Amino acid sequence: RVLTDMAGRQLGQQVIVENRAGAGGTLAMPILQQAAPDGYTIAQLPQPVFRAPLVQKLLWDPIRDTTPILQISGVTFGLLVAPASPFKSFDDVLAFARAHPDELTLATNGVGTTPHVVLDEFFARKGIRWTHVPYKGTAEQLIAIASGQVMAGVNSNGFAPFVDTARLRLLATFGEQRPRRWPQVPTLKELGHGLVASSPYGLVGPRGLPAAVVRSLHDAFRVAVHDPSHLAELERYDQDLAYLGPDDYGRSMRETFAAERRTVERLGLAQRATSPS
């Protein structure tokens, strides 16, 4: 909302935010697909958008049905446990999972989300059986972890206030480097697991958005994303600016879709769906 408020000032009109929670952030796609290409309906594009049509039959395609505007940032994923959890490190979690097949309950923010796919691939590689517990929203999931309804969970930046107020304990993060906010917390990469995930996101319009409209929206949001207030908001959630313009963002989207296809095929998830044209 900080970002849209600032972009609205550049555009000379209010930008209204409509949250579409659930389904890994993909619920905006059907709305975008039906919207007129006039610039009055745009959407934030999360990573699961590139995965969902590969694992289930959907009427939309993240490349065909969108027009790239700009990439904004990526998120910090973390492995979380309750303060009273006996797990003091990521190795503790792995040791329990190996000794007790299927008994480790791990929560994510939904089936097919980046945490779910990353964990599924990670544990499959190690031959470890675990129990996935999906939740529809971040708040519900974090409360479940904090209250001990599940043994651990993975989510993105929304966990920051819970960690800062000691309602959750952060065991490891999934980024390339340790987060500035929690420098004492190791990454899975430095722990020797070769796992990095950041789930970049950006803004897109409907298919066929005219170049002049793309330029107007891009210019307004480019100023907004670089504004100190927005950068401070990103820092609150341990995010870094990862700006890309329309052409570079479009190229990155195509590369991401291709990479997701390879991941889905490797995990055997593609057998359940017909890929979009």
N, C-alpha and C positions, 0 to 999 in steps of 0.2 A: 504493500500500500504506500510505503514511502516512495518507491520508484514511480508508481502511477501518479501520485500527487505531483511529483516534480515534472514528469512527462506532460501532464495536463497543463501545467503552466506554460510549457514550451508550445503546446498545440493550441493554447487559448481556449480550452474547454475541459470539462471534468472527465476523467477516465474512471468509469465505474467498474469495480471488481466484483465478480460473481464467483464464489467458491463452488467447485464441483468435487467434493470429497469422495474418496473411494476409488476402487478399480485401478489403483496405482497411478492416479492422476490422468487417466486416459479418457475420462468422461467428457472432456471438452471437445474431443475429436468429432463426434457426431454433430455437435452444434456448429463447429467450424465448417464441416463438410456441407452443411445446409445453408450457411450464411452467404449473403451477397458479397462479392469481392469489391467492397467499397471502402474498406478500412475502418468501418465502425464496429467490427467484431474481430478481435484478435485473441490469441491464447498463449499461455505458457506451455512449452513443450517439454515434458519430463522424459527421462530415459525409457520408462516402460512403454511409451508410445511406439518405440521402434521394435519392441519385443512382442507386444500383445497380438498383432495380426499374424505372427508366425506360429503362435501356439493355440490360436482359436480362430474360428471363422468370423470375420468382421467385414463390414461393408466399406470401411475406410482404409486408406493407405497413407502412412506418414510422409511419404515423399510426393506421391501423386496429388494429394489433396491439400497441400500446404504451400505457402510462399514464405521463404525465410526472411526475417527482418533483422534480427541480431541475436547472437549468443550473449548471455549475461554472466553466468558463474557456474560453479559446480558445488557439490555438497560434501560434507565430512560425515562418513559413516562410522559408527562405533559399536562395539560389543559392550552391552550393559548388563549389570546384575543389580539386585537389591543390596542395600548397605549391609544387611545381615547375612548375605550369601556366603557359603563356605568357599566359593571360587574367588581366589585372590589374584589369579592370573589367567591368561588365555591357555597356558599349559594345563592348568587345573581343569578347565572345561574339556579339553581334549582327552585328558587322562580319564575323566569320568565317562565320557562318551565311549571311549574304547572299552572300558571295563563293564559298561552297562548299555548294551545295544538297545536302541529305540527309546531309552528312558530319558535322554536329554531333551527337554522341551525348550525350543527356541522360537521366540515370537518375531514376526516381521510385520511390516505395514501392508501386507497383502500378497496373494498368490500372483506370481509372475513379476513381482517388483524386483528391482536390482538386488536388495538384500537376499530375497528368496533364491534367485538364480545363482548369485555368487556363493551363498552357503551350500546350496545343493551341489554345485560343481566341486566346491572345496572338499566337502565331506565324502562325496563319491570318489574323488581322487585318492583319498586316504582310506577308503573302504570302511568308513564309519557310518553306522545307521543312527538316525536321529529323528525326532518328531517335530514337524513344522506346525506352528500355531499362528495362522494369519489373522490380522486385525484390520478393520476397515479404516481406522484413523490413528494418527500418531498419539493423541492424548490417551485414548483407550488402551493402546498398546503399552505406553510407558507406565500407566497406572498399574496395569497387570504385572509388569516386571517388578515395579517397586513394591507391590503387595505380595509378591511371591506366588502369584497364580501360575506363572511360568518360571523356569529356572534362569533364563537369560533371554536377551533379545538384541536385534540389530535395527537401528534406525539412523536417520540423518540428523541434520542440525537442530531439529526441534527438541532434542534431548538436552541441549545446553543448560537451560534453567534448572532442570532436574539434577544435573551433575553439579552445578555450581552451588546448589542448596543442599547437597548431600542426600538427596532423595534417591539417587541412583549412583552406582560406582562404575566408572568407565575403565574397562580392562585393556582395550586395544582399539586403534583406529585403522581405517582402510586406505589412507592416503599415501602419497609418495614420501611425505615428511611428517614428523611429529607436529601436531597442531600448536600454534603459538599460545593458544588459550590453556592447553593442558600439556606443557612440555615434558611432564613426568610420565606421560602415557605412551607406550611404544606403538609402532605401527606393525601390522602383520608382516609387512615386507621385511623389516629389520629383524623380526623374530624368525625369519628364515622360511616363511610360507609362500613367498612369491605372489602375494595377492594385493592388487591395487584396484580400487574402484572409487570414482568420484561423481559419476552420473551428472554430466553437464546439462544445463537447460538454457532455453532462450525463448524468444517470442516469434510467433509465426502468424500469418494471416491466411485466409482461405485461398484455395487454388485460383489462379488467374488474377491476383491482385496487381493492378497497374503499376508500372515502374515509378510513376510520379508519386503514387500513394505510398509505396514502399519507402521511397526516399524521404518523404515527409515524416512518416512514422519512425524510421530509422534515425533521422537526424534529431528528433525530439527525445527519443529514448537513449541515444548515444550521449547527449548532454546529461540526461538524468542519471545514467549508470555511473558516470564519472563524477557526479556531484559529491562533495565531502559527506553530506548527510547520508546518502545511499551507501557510500563506502564504509561509513561507520556502522550502518545497519548490517552490512555483510560481515563486518568484523565481529559483531555481537554473536554471530553464529559460526564463527571460524571459517568464513568463506572468503575466497579471493576473487577479484574481478577477473573474468576470462572472456573479455569482449572479442567478438568476431563480427565483421560486417556481413551483409546479405550473401555475397558470393562465397566467402570463406565458410560462413555458417552452413550454407547449402551443401558445400562440399563435405563438411564435417558430418552433416546429417546423413548423406549418402554412405559415407564410410562407416558410420555407426550402424546403419541399417544392415549393411553387408556383414559387419562383425557380429551383430546380434544373430543373424541368420546362421553363421558358422557355429556360434555357441549353442543355439537351439538344436541344430542338427547333431552336434556332438553329444548333447545330453539326451537325445532321442525324443525331444518334445515336439519336433516338427511332424512326427507321424500322426499326431492327433488333429492336424489342421491342414487346410489348403492355403498356401501362400497367396497373398493378393497379387493382382496383375499390376 
